[in-house]
Amino acid sequence: MTSHSPSKPSAHLTHVHAPDGIAPATGYTHVVMGTGTFVAISGQIALDEDGRVVGEGDPAAQAHQVFENLRRCLASAGAGFEDVVKLTYFLTDIAHLPAVRDARDAFIDRDRLPASSAVQVVSLVDPRLLMEIEAFAVVPEGRAA
């Protein structure tokens, strides 16, 4: 049997912050499960709606743009950040992680953080880009676009 640390109730998602034998998570949730329609959002980068790089050399500005792009993609599927179960961060420098977490916290309730992984990569599709973030969500039945 798995023990669950306290989590806010949700109609379709369950957050397990500290499974048995696992150290509690800091800044993410170890396990998120749910029922509904699975939505995969491709890695988003810091491009505006016209395809221009936003915040060249500025991890905070890029992180904000990436989360705004994720928000728009989620909305197109009838989802919001409250439905996100997993984020994967691809960073050209792991030192940008605090800027990513600050941007994430502006969009996502810190009491219901998704599972996440952070990976430092050599480069992205454009050398001006500092990060790419992908998301997986589960949208409650009846709400998916």
Backbone bond lengths (Angstrom), bond angles and torsions (degrees), N, CA, C in turn:
res aa  C-N    CA-C-N  psi(-1)  N-CA   C-N-CA  omega(-1)  CA-C   N-CA-C  phi
1 M - - - 1.453 - - 1.512 108.96 -
2 T 1.317 117.33 138.67 1.454 122.30 179.96 1.514 109.45 -97.54
3 S 1.330 115.74 133.76 1.458 118.41 175.24 1.519 108.25 -88.66
4 H 1.300 115.59 150.38 1.450 121.22 -179.84 1.518 108.18 -119.20
5 S 1.324 116.87 131.35 1.452 118.20 170.43 1.512 106.94 -75.30
6 P 1.340 118.51 161.15 1.460 120.14 -175.18 1.528 112.10 -54.66
7 S 1.318 115.32 141.74 1.454 122.60 178.63 1.516 108.26 -144.68
8 K 1.331 116.60 144.19 1.458 119.55 175.65 1.528 108.49 -64.64
9 P 1.333 117.47 140.82 1.454 119.38 179.45 1.525 110.96 -66.64
10 S 1.310 115.83 147.38 1.456 122.65 176.67 1.513 107.44 -143.48
11 A 1.303 115.76 146.38 1.458 119.58 -178.09 1.517 112.41 -67.37
12 H 1.328 117.48 -30.53 1.461 117.95 -173.03 1.527 114.57 -130.68
13 L 1.320 119.38 -6.57 1.466 121.54 179.86 1.518 111.26 -124.39
14 T 1.327 115.63 144.09 1.456 122.73 173.43 1.517 107.63 -123.32
15 H 1.339 116.61 129.72 1.461 122.75 178.42 1.530 108.78 -106.72
16 V 1.318 117.15 124.66 1.460 122.37 176.88 1.531 106.03 -109.89
17 H 1.317 115.50 101.57 1.457 120.72 -174.67 1.525 113.17 -76.09
18 A 1.327 116.61 -33.97 1.462 120.09 -176.35 1.524 110.31 -141.67
19 P 1.343 117.91 83.57 1.469 119.45 175.50 1.532 110.42 -61.23
20 D 1.320 116.69 156.23 1.461 120.91 178.58 1.526 111.08 -50.07
21 G 1.319 117.01 130.08 1.457 122.44 175.05 1.518 114.76 79.86
22 I 1.340 118.51 5.51 1.461 122.25 -179.51 1.524 108.34 -117.10
23 A 1.331 116.62 133.81 1.467 120.80 177.55 1.527 109.22 -61.81
24 P 1.335 117.35 141.46 1.465 119.70 179.42 1.531 111.47 -56.43
25 A 1.315 115.06 145.23 1.464 121.32 -179.78 1.521 110.50 -77.48
26 T 1.317 115.59 147.31 1.456 122.01 173.84 1.521 107.39 -121.17
27 G 1.312 116.47 112.14 1.453 120.30 178.13 1.520 114.66 86.44
28 Y 1.324 118.36 10.39 1.464 123.00 176.26 1.516 107.69 -166.38
29 T 1.321 117.02 174.87 1.460 123.03 176.32 1.516 108.25 -114.86
30 H 1.329 117.20 137.15 1.465 120.19 -178.95 1.524 112.70 -65.11
31 V 1.329 117.27 -44.59 1.461 120.78 -174.29 1.529 108.99 -135.74
32 V 1.330 115.79 130.99 1.462 121.50 172.76 1.521 106.71 -131.31
33 M 1.331 116.17 127.59 1.460 120.07 178.69 1.518 108.59 -132.64
34 G 1.315 115.24 155.86 1.444 117.48 -178.16 1.508 112.90 -163.49
35 T 1.322 114.28 175.95 1.451 121.64 176.65 1.521 108.31 -122.54
36 G 1.322 116.20 141.64 1.456 120.78 179.92 1.513 110.66 142.37
37 T 1.319 116.05 -154.66 1.459 123.11 -178.81 1.519 109.61 -93.73
38 F 1.321 116.62 125.34 1.462 122.12 178.91 1.528 109.44 -76.89
39 V 1.337 116.42 133.79 1.463 122.68 179.46 1.524 107.96 -128.00
40 A 1.331 116.70 127.15 1.465 122.29 176.15 1.520 108.26 -110.38
41 I 1.332 116.29 126.33 1.460 122.11 178.33 1.527 107.40 -108.19
42 S 1.319 115.70 121.14 1.467 120.86 178.03 1.521 110.06 -57.82
43 G 1.325 115.67 156.47 1.447 120.70 177.87 1.517 111.11 -53.27
44 Q 1.321 115.44 126.82 1.462 121.45 179.10 1.521 109.35 -101.91
45 I 1.319 115.22 143.71 1.457 122.75 -179.43 1.524 108.66 -121.73
46 A 1.320 116.52 173.12 1.464 122.19 -174.31 1.527 111.77 -83.88
47 L 1.338 114.94 64.09 1.457 120.50 173.67 1.519 108.60 -112.27
48 D 1.350 115.84 141.80 1.455 118.95 174.42 1.525 109.49 -81.89
49 E 1.321 117.04 -178.33 1.467 120.57 -175.40 1.520 113.30 -65.18
50 D 1.345 117.27 -14.88 1.467 121.31 176.92 1.522 112.64 -98.80
51 G 1.348 116.76 5.52 1.458 121.03 177.73 1.520 114.85 83.09
52 R 1.339 117.00 14.89 1.469 121.07 178.35 1.526 110.17 -91.77
53 V 1.338 116.32 140.91 1.463 121.07 177.15 1.526 109.00 -66.32
54 V 1.324 115.93 131.66 1.464 123.20 177.23 1.522 108.13 -101.87
55 G 1.326 117.47 133.77 1.463 121.76 171.43 1.516 114.61 69.78
56 E 1.316 117.86 43.11 1.461 119.72 179.17 1.534 110.12 -53.19
57 G 1.332 116.39 124.66 1.464 122.16 -179.82 1.518 114.87 77.96
58 D 1.323 118.93 2.05 1.466 123.30 -175.61 1.532 109.64 -119.26
59 P 1.347 117.45 98.71 1.470 119.21 -176.47 1.530 113.52 -61.33
60 A 1.336 118.53 -34.10 1.465 120.22 -179.82 1.528 110.69 -66.25
61 A 1.319 117.04 -45.54 1.471 120.79 179.72 1.524 110.51 -65.19
62 Q 1.323 117.01 -40.58 1.457 119.20 179.29 1.526 111.00 -66.50
63 A 1.320 117.07 -42.42 1.470 120.08 179.89 1.521 110.62 -61.49
64 H 1.318 117.30 -42.35 1.461 120.17 178.75 1.530 110.40 -61.47
65 Q 1.334 117.51 -44.51 1.469 120.59 179.85 1.528 111.10 -63.64
66 V 1.333 116.49 -40.95 1.461 119.96 179.56 1.530 110.39 -62.24
67 F 1.332 117.68 -44.30 1.464 119.22 179.35 1.525 111.53 -68.27
68 E 1.312 117.77 -32.99 1.469 120.04 174.20 1.526 109.88 -64.66
69 N 1.329 117.62 -41.83 1.466 120.75 177.01 1.524 110.91 -63.84
70 L 1.328 117.18 -41.49 1.463 120.48 176.32 1.523 110.30 -60.79
71 R 1.329 117.00 -42.66 1.469 121.31 179.47 1.529 110.14 -57.50
72 R 1.327 116.09 -45.60 1.463 120.31 -178.99 1.533 111.31 -65.74
73 C 1.318 116.80 -40.65 1.474 120.10 178.31 1.520 110.85 -64.90
74 L 1.331 116.94 -44.24 1.460 120.36 177.96 1.520 110.47 -59.85
75 A 1.330 117.03 -44.43 1.464 121.21 -178.88 1.525 111.03 -59.71
76 S 1.342 116.87 -35.07 1.466 119.29 -179.67 1.532 111.75 -65.70
77 A 1.329 116.95 -18.25 1.467 122.15 178.12 1.527 111.90 -102.88
78 G 1.334 116.61 8.48 1.460 119.99 -177.86 1.514 112.74 76.42
79 A 1.332 116.36 20.57 1.468 121.87 -175.86 1.521 110.61 -115.25
80 G 1.314 114.49 166.59 1.458 123.00 173.13 1.510 108.77 -138.00
81 F 1.312 116.64 177.83 1.461 119.82 -179.42 1.523 112.30 -62.70
82 E 1.337 117.74 -22.50 1.465 119.94 177.38 1.519 111.70 -67.33
83 D 1.338 117.54 -14.17 1.461 122.63 179.64 1.528 113.40 -97.71
84 V 1.326 117.18 -6.39 1.463 120.74 -176.76 1.522 110.09 -72.25
85 V 1.338 115.58 129.13 1.461 121.02 178.98 1.524 111.82 -106.33
86 K 1.352 117.84 -20.54 1.473 120.20 -176.88 1.519 109.87 -152.78
87 L 1.328 116.26 134.31 1.458 123.82 170.84 1.521 107.98 -121.06
88 T 1.316 116.10 140.14 1.465 120.59 172.34 1.513 107.44 -123.59
89 Y 1.342 115.17 124.94 1.457 122.59 -179.03 1.522 109.00 -103.06
90 F 1.312 116.27 126.89 1.464 122.48 172.68 1.520 105.85 -112.10
91 L 1.338 116.64 113.11 1.462 121.88 -174.06 1.523 110.51 -119.79
92 T 1.333 116.41 137.31 1.461 119.22 176.36 1.521 111.09 -74.62
93 D 1.335 116.90 -15.84 1.468 122.35 175.68 1.524 106.74 -149.01
94 I 1.312 117.18 119.48 1.465 121.17 -177.67 1.532 111.10 -60.50
95 A 1.327 117.30 -18.01 1.468 121.70 177.05 1.533 111.42 -65.08
96 H 1.325 118.45 -14.62 1.465 121.75 177.09 1.526 112.26 -81.11
97 L 1.324 118.46 -6.55 1.463 121.47 -176.80 1.533 113.16 -57.50
98 P 1.342 120.88 -40.88 1.470 118.68 177.37 1.537 112.70 -59.88
99 A 1.316 118.70 -37.90 1.471 121.17 177.44 1.525 110.46 -65.40
100 V 1.320 116.43 -38.38 1.466 120.95 178.00 1.525 109.79 -65.09
101 R 1.318 117.10 -44.68 1.471 120.28 -179.64 1.524 111.21 -64.88
102 D 1.332 117.63 -38.14 1.467 120.24 176.98 1.524 110.70 -61.98
103 A 1.328 117.01 -45.06 1.465 120.27 178.45 1.523 110.18 -64.70
104 R 1.327 116.51 -44.31 1.472 120.51 178.72 1.524 110.26 -55.95
105 D 1.325 116.58 -44.32 1.465 120.80 -176.71 1.531 112.23 -66.53
106 A 1.328 117.38 -21.18 1.465 120.57 175.74 1.530 111.37 -76.92
107 F 1.338 117.16 -18.85 1.462 122.02 -177.07 1.526 113.61 -110.62
108 I 1.346 117.58 -25.68 1.465 121.34 -171.59 1.528 109.99 -123.01
109 D 1.327 115.92 136.73 1.462 122.98 176.39 1.533 109.70 -61.01
110 R 1.313 117.33 120.67 1.477 121.44 -177.60 1.531 112.15 -64.45
111 D 1.319 118.26 -18.90 1.463 120.49 178.21 1.529 112.27 -82.13
112 R 1.341 117.64 -8.18 1.465 121.75 -178.26 1.520 110.05 -136.25
113 L 1.323 116.11 50.35 1.462 120.94 -178.47 1.522 111.01 -68.81
114 P 1.329 116.61 143.31 1.463 119.64 177.63 1.521 111.83 -76.17
115 A 1.316 115.80 169.21 1.461 120.39 167.99 1.529 106.31 -63.86
116 S 1.332 118.06 153.65 1.468 118.50 -179.94 1.512 111.30 -157.46
117 S 1.321 113.38 159.53 1.467 122.56 174.45 1.517 107.26 -137.71
118 A 1.320 116.42 144.62 1.461 121.68 176.52 1.521 108.06 -125.29
119 V 1.339 115.51 129.80 1.455 121.36 -176.54 1.526 108.56 -131.39
120 Q 1.322 116.69 130.70 1.457 119.46 172.95 1.524 108.04 -86.66
121 V 1.343 115.21 131.84 1.458 121.56 -178.48 1.528 109.58 -119.30
122 V 1.318 116.43 159.38 1.466 121.38 -179.61 1.524 110.77 -68.29
123 S 1.337 116.79 -44.03 1.463 120.07 -179.98 1.516 109.67 -161.88
124 L 1.330 114.12 168.51 1.458 121.54 174.75 1.523 108.07 -116.82
125 V 1.320 117.24 -174.29 1.459 122.31 -174.15 1.538 113.03 -60.89
126 D 1.323 117.53 -25.70 1.471 123.33 179.39 1.527 106.57 -132.34
127 P 1.332 118.98 128.29 1.464 120.32 -176.29 1.530 114.37 -63.51
128 R 1.316 118.41 -14.33 1.471 121.14 177.43 1.523 112.06 -79.98
129 L 1.325 116.93 -13.87 1.462 121.62 -178.39 1.520 110.69 -86.01
130 L 1.325 115.96 135.54 1.459 122.46 -177.26 1.521 113.32 -101.86
131 M 1.348 116.53 -16.09 1.469 119.36 -175.67 1.519 111.12 -158.80
132 E 1.323 114.17 158.77 1.454 123.54 171.01 1.517 105.72 -141.61
133 I 1.335 116.29 136.64 1.461 119.76 -177.04 1.523 108.53 -132.54
134 E 1.348 115.65 129.79 1.459 121.10 176.05 1.521 108.83 -111.31
135 A 1.333 115.39 158.08 1.463 120.48 -177.45 1.522 110.71 -137.88
136 F 1.323 114.97 146.84 1.454 123.19 169.87 1.525 106.55 -120.34
137 A 1.318 116.27 137.26 1.455 121.08 -179.20 1.522 109.82 -135.13
138 V 1.325 115.81 160.53 1.460 123.12 172.36 1.516 106.25 -127.02
139 V 1.330 115.07 116.53 1.457 121.27 -176.94 1.525 108.82 -99.02
140 P 1.342 117.43 133.49 1.463 119.08 179.90 1.523 111.28 -58.00
141 E 1.324 115.89 144.81 1.458 121.33 176.71 1.535 108.79 -53.54
142 G 1.313 115.25 139.32 1.444 120.24 178.68 1.517 114.31 91.29
143 R 1.335 118.27 -14.44 1.463 121.02 -179.58 1.512 111.86 -107.39
144 A 1.312 119.44 -20.70 1.460 121.49 -177.62 1.521 109.64 -60.97
145 A 1.343 114.66 144.97 1.480 120.45 -178.40 1.510 111.46 -67.37
